[in-house]
Amino acid sequence: MNTTVSGQPDSTKLNARDLPAAKPERLLSLDAYRGAIMLLMASSGLGLAAVARQFPASSVWQFLGHHADHAEWTGCTLWDLIQPAFMFMVGVALPWSLANRRARGASFGRMLGHALWRSLVLVLLAVFLSSVGDRQTDWVFANVLAQIGLGYPFLFLIAFAKPRIQWTAALGILLAYWLLFCLYPLPPATFDWASVGIGPDWPRLSGFAAHWEKNANAAAAFDQWFLNLFPRQQPFVFNSGGYQTLNFIPSLVTMIFGLLTGQLLRSKRSLTQKLTRLLGFGLAGVLLGQVIALAGLCPIVKRIWTPSWTLYSGGWVVLLLAGFVALIDWRGWKRWAFPLIVAGLNPITLYFMWQLLVGFVTETIQRHFGQHIFEALGAVYAPILEHLAVLAVFWLVLLWMYRRKIFLRI
């Protein structure tokens, strides 16, 4: 998806050979931001969570391990912010994509057709990735590509509305989704929690927050009906991680927040005004999400994309983007971002390599350099070297594509 912008500072430019032909018109901060998120994802947390388990008494290692993995249910880690950042960027990029298509003379009907086609392709690619290694198609839709695909047509349509309507739609969706969970009845006292994968040691939510309990909520009930409409090896009962198809509804709001951000960045306001608004919106989202959770109205749970999580994570991803805009577009510091831009221009390629080729790359490195190559610093640190090596291979592939101006898009 193209993201071009005019009027950017031209100081501290990258070398001409380091940029694609249209690069001076691109929003480099968004490309770098996208690349940072994709590289973080493809790093698989650098195996820090596995290493941290070897140092249970170290507060530093426990901190690093905690943020290199998903929160078990409530709460938020750095790793949890990858998916909302990914979906947020889809919305940020959309105003540039629509402007480019309009400039090429594309009609609304043609653009709508492309949006629907893109949505279908993303959902089918997600199903394909979920089915790798299975004996038959695994019809599940919690994958980030499926979540984007399911929400994308609605995002496309709302992009033609006024910002006031976009804000109203976003907050209205969150309120309606909150009500859906609130009105869904809680499990009876005799409920068999083991039947939905909840063991006796699970820290179950209590009080009003119990409406968002793992595998015992409105979205889980929907999947128990919906996913069983598809052919399966055995009936679907629950998702072991608690992820649900209906997550695409509140995560659509994350994309709408991105859309509003993209429109702000394309506006004629000064860069200082844009940064001020980004910081204000980001802080408001973080604080509002936290207040809602602390008030007991809705816990912050990424795995089912609760409304409080949508606001909280949305605030953080806005603040992260503001940091990239400040460094690259405001201060004009661009050279440092080149490795990120290389990854940011081919996100779908990196995503597929991460999903399909990690094992292949690891085994190939060991085959040619020795089975114990990753233990050079000791066996305990082997996961870090292994993930660094795989990430380096992936990045070199992307650099090769970048030099040849090969950019895969849907």
C-alpha positions in Angstrom: 0.0 0.0 0.0 1.6 3.3 -1.1 2.2 6.0 1.5 3.4 9.2 -0.1 3.6 12.7 1.4 5.0 16.0 0.3 6.8 18.7 2.1 9.1 16.5 4.2 12.4 17.8 5.4 15.2 17.0 2.9 18.2 17.2 5.3 20.2 14.2 6.1 19.0 12.3 3.1 19.8 8.7 2.4 22.0 8.0 -0.6 20.0 7.8 -3.8 20.9 4.2 -4.3 19.4 3.4 -0.9 16.0 4.6 -1.8 13.3 3.4 -4.3 12.5 5.7 -7.2 9.5 7.3 -5.4 11.1 7.4 -2.0 11.4 11.2 -1.6 7.6 11.3 -1.7 7.1 8.5 0.8 6.2 8.9 4.5 9.5 7.4 5.7 8.4 7.4 9.3 5.6 5.0 8.6 7.8 2.8 6.5 10.3 2.7 9.4 7.6 2.1 12.0 6.2 -0.7 9.9 9.7 -2.2 9.5 10.4 -2.0 13.3 7.2 -3.8 14.1 7.7 -6.5 11.5 11.3 -7.1 12.6 10.2 -7.3 16.2 7.6 -9.9 15.2 10.1 -11.9 13.0 12.6 -11.9 15.9 10.3 -14.2 17.8 11.2 -12.2 20.9 14.9 -13.3 20.4 14.1 -16.3 22.6 14.3 -14.0 25.6 11.4 -15.7 27.3 13.2 -19.1 27.1 16.4 -17.6 28.4 14.6 -15.8 31.2 13.3 -19.2 32.5 16.9 -20.1 33.2 17.3 -17.1 35.5 14.2 -17.0 37.7 15.9 -14.9 40.4 17.0 -12.2 38.0 14.6 -9.2 37.8 16.2 -8.0 34.6 15.8 -11.3 32.8 12.2 -11.7 34.1 11.4 -8.2 32.8 12.9 -9.0 29.4 11.2 -12.4 29.2 7.8 -10.9 30.3 7.8 -8.4 27.5 9.0 -10.9 24.9 5.9 -13.0 25.2 2.1 -12.5 25.4 0.3 -11.7 28.6 -1.4 -14.9 29.8 -4.8 -13.1 29.8 -5.2 -9.7 31.4 -2.5 -7.0 31.0 -0.2 -5.9 28.3 3.4 -6.6 27.2 5.5 -5.2 24.4 4.9 -8.4 22.5 1.2 -7.8 22.7 1.5 -4.5 20.9 2.7 -6.1 17.7 -0.7 -7.0 16.3 -2.4 -3.7 17.1 0.5 -1.8 15.6 0.2 -4.0 12.5 -3.5 -3.3 12.2 -3.1 0.4 13.1 -0.7 0.8 10.2 -3.2 -0.6 7.7 -5.5 2.3 8.7 -2.7 4.9 8.6 -1.7 3.9 5.1 -5.2 3.9 3.6 -5.6 7.7 3.0 -2.4 7.6 0.9 -3.6 4.5 -1.0 -6.9 6.1 -1.8 -5.3 9.4 -2.9 -2.9 7.5 -5.2 -5.8 5.5 -6.8 -7.9 8.7 -7.3 -4.9 10.3 -8.9 -4.7 7.4 -11.4 -8.4 7.9 -12.2 -9.8 4.9 -10.3 -13.6 5.1 -9.7 -15.2 4.3 -6.4 -16.6 1.1 -7.8 -13.2 -0.1 -8.9 -11.6 0.8 -5.6 -14.4 -1.0 -3.7 -13.8 -4.1 -5.9 -10.1 -4.0 -5.1 -10.9 -3.6 -1.3 -13.2 -6.7 -1.5 -10.7 -8.7 -3.4 -7.9 -7.7 -1.0 -10.1 -8.7 1.9 -10.8 -12.2 0.4 -7.1 -12.8 -0.4 -6.1 -11.9 3.2 -8.6 -14.2 4.7 -7.7 -17.1 2.5 -4.0 -16.5 3.1 -4.7 -16.6 6.8 -6.5 -19.9 6.4 -3.7 -21.3 4.4 -1.1 -20.4 7.0 -3.3 -21.8 9.8 -3.6 -25.1 7.8 0.1 -25.7 7.2 1.0 -29.1 8.6 -2.6 -30.1 9.0 -4.3 -33.0 7.2 -7.1 -30.7 5.9 -8.1 -27.1 5.7 -8.2 -25.5 9.2 -11.0 -22.9 9.0 -10.0 -20.5 11.7 -10.0 -16.7 11.5 -8.0 -15.4 14.5 -4.8 -14.9 12.4 -3.9 -11.2 12.0 -4.3 -11.4 8.2 -7.8 -12.8 8.6 -8.7 -10.1 11.2 -7.5 -7.4 8.8 -9.3 -9.0 5.9 -12.6 -9.3 7.7 -12.6 -5.7 8.8 -11.0 -4.1 5.7 -14.2 -3.6 3.6 -15.8 -1.7 6.5 -12.6 0.4 7.0 -12.6 1.2 3.2 -16.2 2.4 3.3 -15.8 4.5 6.5 -12.7 6.2 5.0 -15.1 8.2 2.8 -17.0 9.6 5.8 -16.2 12.7 7.7 -13.9 12.4 10.7 -16.8 13.1 13.1 -18.6 10.1 11.7 -15.5 8.0 11.9 -15.0 8.9 15.6 -18.7 8.1 16.3 -18.5 4.8 14.5 -15.3 3.8 16.4 -16.7 4.6 19.8 -20.1 3.2 18.9 -18.6 -0.2 17.9 -16.7 -0.3 21.2 -19.8 0.4 23.2 -21.9 -2.2 21.2 -19.2 -4.8 21.7 -19.0 -4.1 25.4 -22.7 -4.5 25.7 -22.5 -7.8 23.8 -20.2 -9.3 26.4 -22.1 -7.6 29.3 -25.4 -9.1 28.3 -24.1 -12.6 27.7 -24.9 -14.7 30.7 -22.2 -15.9 33.0 -21.5 -19.6 33.3 -23.5 -21.3 36.1 -21.8 -22.4 39.3 -21.8 -26.0 38.1 -20.0 -25.1 34.8 -17.3 -27.6 33.8 -14.4 -25.3 33.2 -12.2 -28.2 32.0 -14.5 -28.6 29.0 -13.2 -25.3 27.7 -9.6 -25.8 28.6 -9.6 -24.0 31.9 -7.6 -25.8 34.6 -7.9 -25.5 38.3 -4.8 -23.2 38.5 -6.2 -20.7 36.1 -6.6 -17.2 37.8 -10.3 -16.8 36.8 -11.8 -13.4 36.6 -14.3 -12.4 39.3 -17.2 -10.0 39.6 -18.3 -8.0 36.5 -14.9 -8.8 34.8 -16.0 -12.5 34.6 -18.0 -11.5 31.4 -14.6 -11.5 29.7 -13.3 -14.8 31.0 -11.3 -17.1 28.7 -13.5 -19.4 26.5 -16.6 -18.5 28.5 -17.7 -15.3 26.8 -20.0 -14.1 24.0 -17.3 -14.4 21.3 -16.3 -17.9 22.4 -20.0 -18.9 22.1 -20.1 -17.5 18.6 -17.1 -19.5 17.5 -18.6 -22.7 19.0 -21.4 -22.2 16.5 -19.7 -20.5 13.6 -16.5 -22.6 13.2 -18.5 -25.8 13.3 -20.2 -24.7 10.1 -17.0 -25.6 8.3 -15.7 -29.1 7.7 -13.4 -30.2 10.5 -11.6 -33.3 11.7 -13.4 -32.9 15.0 -15.9 -30.4 16.4 -14.6 -27.1 17.5 -15.0 -26.5 21.3 -12.5 -23.8 22.3 -9.3 -22.1 21.2 -6.4 -23.0 23.5 -5.2 -19.4 23.5 -8.6 -17.9 23.9 -8.5 -16.0 20.5 -11.9 -15.5 18.8 -13.1 -14.7 15.3 -15.2 -11.7 16.5 -12.0 -10.0 17.5 -12.1 -8.4 14.1 -15.0 -6.1 15.2 -13.1 -4.2 18.0 -9.8 -4.5 16.0 -11.6 -2.7 13.2 -11.7 0.3 15.6 -7.9 0.0 15.9 -7.7 0.3 12.1 -10.1 3.3 12.3 -7.8 5.0 14.8 -5.1 4.4 12.2 -7.2 5.9 9.5 -7.8 9.0 11.6 -4.1 9.2 12.2 -3.3 8.9 8.5 -5.7 11.7 7.7 -4.1 13.9 10.4 -0.6 13.2 8.9 -1.9 14.1 5.4 -3.5 17.3 6.6 -2.1 20.8 6.1 -1.4 21.3 9.8 2.2 22.0 10.8 4.3 19.1 11.8 4.4 20.5 15.4 0.6 20.5 15.5 0.5 17.0 14.2 2.9 15.7 16.8 1.0 17.5 19.6 -2.2 15.9 18.5 -0.6 12.4 18.2 0.8 12.8 21.7 -2.5 13.9 23.1 -4.5 11.1 21.4 -1.9 8.5 22.5 -1.9 9.6 26.1 -5.7 9.8 26.2 -6.0 6.3 24.8 -3.6 4.8 27.3 -5.2 6.6 30.3 -8.8 6.0 29.3 -8.2 2.3 28.7 -6.5 2.0 32.1 -9.2 3.9 33.9 -11.9 1.7 32.4 -10.0 -1.4 33.5 -9.3 -0.1 37.0 -12.9 0.9 37.4 -13.9 -2.7 36.9 -15.9 -2.0 33.8 -13.8 -4.1 31.4 -10.4 -5.8 31.8 -7.5 -5.2 29.4 -7.3 -8.4 27.4 -5.5 -8.6 24.1 -6.6 -12.1 23.2 -10.3 -11.1 22.9 -9.6 -7.4 22.0 -11.7 -5.9 24.8 -12.8 -2.3 24.4 -10.4 -1.2 27.1 -7.6 -3.1 25.3 -8.5 -1.3 22.1 -8.2 2.1 23.7 -5.1 1.2 25.7 -3.1 -0.5 23.0 -4.3 2.1 20.5 -2.8 4.8 22.7 0.5 3.0 22.8 0.8 2.4 19.0 -0.1 6.1 18.4 2.7 7.2 20.8 5.2 4.8 19.1 4.3 6.3 15.7 4.7 9.8 17.1 8.2 8.8 18.1 9.1 7.8 14.6 7.5 10.9 13.1 9.5 13.1 15.6 12.8 11.5 14.8 12.5 11.1 11.0 10.1 13.8 9.8 10.6 16.5 12.4 14.2 16.1 13.3 15.2 14.8 9.8 17.2 11.9 11.2 16.8 9.2 8.4 20.0 7.3 7.9 19.5 5.2 11.1 16.1 4.0 9.8 17.4 2.3 6.6 17.4 -1.3 8.0 13.8 -0.7 9.2 12.7 0.7 5.9 14.0 -2.3 4.0 11.7 -4.5 6.1 8.9 -2.0 6.1 8.6 -2.0 2.3 8.0 -5.8 2.2 6.0 -6.6 5.2 3.9 -9.4 3.7 7.1 -11.1 2.5 8.7 -11.0 5.9 5.4 -12.2 7.5 5.3 -15.3 5.3 9.0 -16.1 5.8 8.5 -15.9 9.5 5.4 -18.1 9.4 6.9 -20.8 7.0 10.7 -20.7 7.0 12.1 -20.4 10.5 12.6 -24.1 10.9 14.1 -24.4 7.5 16.6 -21.6 8.0 17.6 -22.8 11.4 18.2 -26.4 10.2 20.2 -25.1 7.1 22.5 -23.0 9.3 23.1 -25.9 11.6 23.7 -28.3 8.7 26.5 -26.1 7.2 28.0 -24.5 10.3 27.5 -27.3 12.9 24.7 -28.5 15.2 26.1 -26.5 18.1 26.7 -23.2 16.2 24.1 -21.3 18.3 25.8 -22.4 21.6 28.9 -20.2 20.9 28.1 -18.2 24.0 26.8 -21.1 26.0 23.8 -23.4 25.7 21.7 -21.1 27.9 22.0 -18.2 25.3 21.5 -20.4 22.3 17.9 -19.2 21.7 19.1 -15.6 21.3 21.8 -16.4 18.7 19.4 -18.7 16.9 16.7 -16.1 16.5 19.3 -13.4 15.6 20.7 -15.6 12.8 17.3 -16.4 11.4 16.3 -12.7 11.5 19.6 -11.8 9.7 18.9 -14.2 6.9 15.4 -12.9 6.5 16.6 -9.3 6.4 19.3 -10.1 3.8 16.5 -11.6 1.6 14.5 -8.4 2.0 17.6 -6.3 1.2 18.1 -8.3 -2.0 14.5 -7.6 -3.0 14.9 -4.0 -2.1 17.9 -3.5 -4.2 16.0 -5.0 -7.2 12.9 -3.0 -6.4 10.8 -6.1 -5.7 7.9 -5.1 -3.4 5.2 -7.7 -2.9 1.8 -6.3 -2.1 -1.8 -7.5 -2.0 
